[in-house]
Each structure stands twice: as C-alpha cells, then as structure tokens.
Amino acid sequence: IFGIGSRKAKIKAGPKVVPASPQEEEPVPKEEGQKEEEGQEDRYYSEEDSEVKGLEPSMNEARTILEELLSRAGMEGKVTVRMDTSNGPYLDIEGDDLSLIIGKNGQNLMAFKYIMNLMLKRRHPGCPIVEVDAQGYLERRKRTLKSQARRIAEKVRRTGRSLSLEPMNAKERRMIHLAIKGMKGVTTKSVGDGALRRVIIVPARRRNGERQRSFKRD
C-alpha cells in the first residue's frame, strides 16, 4: 500500500490534463460545480484556544500512531504536532528524504493519514480528522495545482474546448473550483465516482446558450 520496494517517487505535484469526452461537455446545473466549494467560515486558531487545548491528548496519540506506522513500514521520519492558524493542529513529518513517504501526488501521505485517523477514531470517536503534512508538501502542491488549473482554464477559454484534470480527492477538487471561480469565460464541474472523480474545466455559455469561443491560436 505504501509502495515499499518500488522506485522512489519524485516530489512533484501537478494534474494530468486530458480532453473531456463529448458526453462530459454537456451543460450541467451551476450548482453541481459549486457543491464542493461550500466550506466552513474562516476562523483563527491558536494554541491558547480551549478547543485546541482539548485536542492535545488525541493529537499526541495521533503522533504516536503515525510514528508506529512509519516504523512498521520501514520509513524514517520525525513526527511533530504543529499549529495552522486557519485549520488548527496537524501532524508534520520531517526527514532527509521524504519522497517515499509522500509518494506519487501525495498518495502514500494520504494513505498514512487515512489509516492513522481510522485507528485514532476507534480510540477517540469524537475527535476531528487530523491532517498530515510532510515539510510543507501540501502547501507546495496547493500552489502548483492552482497555477496549473489557471493555465488550463486560459487554454479552455481560448480554444472553447473542455479539458479534464486527473482524478483528485475532494479537498483538491474544491481547491480547483475556488481557483477558477473568479475567472471569466470558464466554469468547472466534477464528474465520476469515488477515486475516479475529477474536475472538468468547461467554456462558460453566453446568454444565448452558445459557448464563448476565441479564435486565437494556442
């Protein structure tokens, strides 16, 4: 599950772009592409918050679980509880070479997070999902995905043809929806189920129902 014995993955974040099939280019209600944009109101977390202090026991246990998972997988990494002022406490893995821990597009990191939270929930049923990062990988991937999504959206706007990104998790899909939301001439929607669900960037429609199209060359 963690890719042990395989070649080390390069720490590279970026969506694969494929043309959307004609069937997927059919218009959908605007609400479908916006469902994943809905989130909680912004708030500020600090180590002095009573809510954060109340999570200290479960966070320490989450750290112990993650350290054990890494050890059993034969991987080296120091796990630290850190604070994100926007999202609250999370676990950060540090080490000299984290490529195998992270995996391709963060797949191994997500697997560690899933198993760790599954074990944690059995011991602390009411605790929230604990995020797992590796020396800023999630932030780097976030910036890369946003940048590439905007470039792809520009191409969609120029050509008038929809483009599909590779499958992403719900958090990354929401990130893409929000990154494209303010751009004129394009919109987004999610298609597919489960692990195959992905974002498609499509040309916006004019009031007469026709898609906006530019005849500039790529």
Salt bridges, closest charged atoms under 4 A:
GLU24 OE2 - ARG198 NH2 2.37
GLU25 OE1 - ARG211 NH1 3.31
GLU36 OE2 - ARG173 NE 3.25
GLU36 OE1 - HIS177 NE2 3.48
GLU36 OE2 - ARG197 NE 3.42
GLU37 OE1 - LYS181 NZ 3.63
GLU48 OE1 - LYS53 NZ 3.61
ASP49 OD2 - ARG43 NH2 3.20
GLU51 OE1 - ARG43 NH1 2.88
GLU61 OE2 - ARG123 NH1 2.94
GLU61 OE1 - HIS124 NE2 2.65
GLU68 OE2 - ARG72 NH2 2.75
ASP92 OD2 - ARG82 NE 2.99
GLU94 OE2 - ARG82 NH2 2.97
ASP97 OD2 - LYS8 NZ 2.83
GLU131 OE2 - LYS113 NZ 3.23
GLU131 OE1 - LYS171 NZ 2.90
GLU139 OE2 - ARG143 NH1 3.91
GLU154 OE2 - ARG157 NH2 2.50
GLU172 OE2 - ARG141 NE 2.39
